[in-house]
Amino acid sequence: MPKPLRVGLIGAGSIAQAHMQGWQENAHAQVVAICDISRPAREGTAERWGVSPGALFEDYRKMLKQVELDAVDICTPNSYHRAPTIAAFRAGCHVLVEKPVATSASDCRRMITAGKKARRLLMVAQVMRFGSEGQTLRRWVDAGLVGDIYWGHCTLLRPRGVPAWGKFIDAEASAGGPCYDLGVHILDMALWLMDFPEPVTVSAGTYLKLANRRTLMKHNPRKYTVPEDMAAGLIRFKNGATLSVQTSWALNVTEETARRNIVLCGTKGGLQYSPPTLVNEQEGMLVNYTPQIGAPVGENGFVDEIDAFVEAIRQGQPSPVPGEQALITQRILDGIYASGAAGREVEV
Ligand SMILES: NC(=O)c1ccc[n+]([C@@H]2O[C@H](COP(=O)([O-])OP(=O)(O)OC[C@H]3O[C@@H](n4cnc5c(N)ncnc54)[C@H](O)[C@@H]3O)[C@@H](O)[C@H]2O)c1
């Protein structure tokens, strides 16, 4: 049996704990080194998951130099994805990086180029794809039951849900608010089901109306420096399709309206994310079709995500969530911010 892949973790904060569970459960890989600029974060994570205290680093460049690694898992805040990804590729590692892939399309392009040059995989941790809802919808698309998708909308709103932990509201570390935290998940899901059509323009509104003042939330509004607490946009694609997206951390809506949902309408059938539903004509009727048991997946999306990354490396397969797909999502996110700031439609 080949030796387990040797993995280095960069960024040992909250989401890294979910990733560590995945690494722990994978028989073909092992986290052998951890890097975090915070000593309690790296030491606490190492202790919790049984990583040697002798393999902890403050600087990822030192880790990449001193430890022989096959892959790195990057769980740093958004603004610190690009630099360690490129350094890891230069050190000959495959890279799993948290979403959003970067904070600009140009950074994402540089990450893709570095991966290609190193002939290593870049996988973006879009965990929603590994859930049963997404897998169920994808099966209907693959079976040709949806046809050409020409219109859709995706929604993930929080009425009052600004994160009061971590660096989410800090512009320097995170660069964006709900667009990067939540919007990226539903956009990736919708685009994946649409087979990533080429985006042409975005017309969006971005708003900061509630999170920068005292409301029913625990974060410090004076530390709120990301540009938006709500965003809504319309994307036009080269194939004529349109998709609207709306996301928020703070908005005066009911929980019912805020509920995560994705609706995609095609020439043969329509999809709804939650519960996974296919709408199509059968026997002269329009039928809503919801499986009693959806597509089988593991109990934990993060575990399945890491399994997919490891399997792709071991089998020499393409990245399960390639940088090129994340680039399309990132171009749209760039477009949402640019359009919101300019107050008009922009090309992406
Ligand atoms: N997939 C999901 O559902 C999901 C959920 C939450 C967060 N995320 C993403 O994961 C990333 C991290 O989020 P989090 O909530 O874990 O943040 P966090 O603040 O809890 O953890 C980030 C860690 O990175 C460390 N760090 C910062 N700069 C570093 C550097 N240059 N080198 C090494 N370590 C560094 C910090 O000290 C911290 O321990 C973000 O990009 C976020 O968007 C994804």
The ligand as a Gaussian input file, in Angstrom:
#p B3LYP/6-31G(d) Opt

LIG

0 1
 N      -16.682000      26.020000       4.244000
 C      -17.299000      26.671000       5.196000
 O      -18.451000      26.415000       5.490000
 C      -16.549000      27.750000       5.941000
 C      -16.993000      28.166000       7.195000
 C      -16.263000      29.131000       7.868000
 C      -15.123000      29.677000       7.298000
 N      -14.730000      29.280000       6.046000
 C      -13.547000      29.884000       5.404000
 O      -12.384000      29.401000       6.053000
 C      -11.407000      30.444000       6.155000
 C      -11.005000      30.600000       7.621000
 O      -12.148000      30.927000       8.378000
 P      -12.214000      30.592000       9.952000
 O      -13.611000      30.853000      10.354000
 O      -11.628000      29.271000      10.258000
 O      -11.273000      31.748000      10.521000
 P      -10.500000      31.778000      11.909000
 O      -10.179000      33.214000      12.167000
 O      -11.227000      30.999000      12.952000
 O       -9.143000      30.982000      11.581000
 C       -8.143000      31.441000      10.738000
 C       -6.778000      31.088000      11.320000
 O       -5.777000      31.473000      10.396000
 C       -4.668000      31.989000      11.132000
 N       -3.859000      32.807000      10.230000
 C       -4.100000      34.058000       9.758000
 N       -3.120000      34.451000       8.939000
 C       -2.244000      33.432000       8.865000
 C       -1.025000      33.242000       8.172000
 N       -0.519000      34.166000       7.340000
 N       -0.362000      32.067000       8.337000
 C       -0.868000      31.116000       9.152000
 N       -2.019000      31.246000       9.853000
 C       -2.691000      32.394000       9.703000
 C       -5.316000      32.735000      12.274000
 O       -4.411000      32.943000      13.348000
 C       -6.478000      31.810000      12.638000
 O       -6.122000      30.874000      13.625000
 C      -12.042000      31.686000       5.530000
 O      -11.581000      31.835000       4.216000
 C      -13.528000      31.387000       5.542000
 O      -14.225000      31.987000       4.442000
 C      -15.409000      28.309000       5.382000

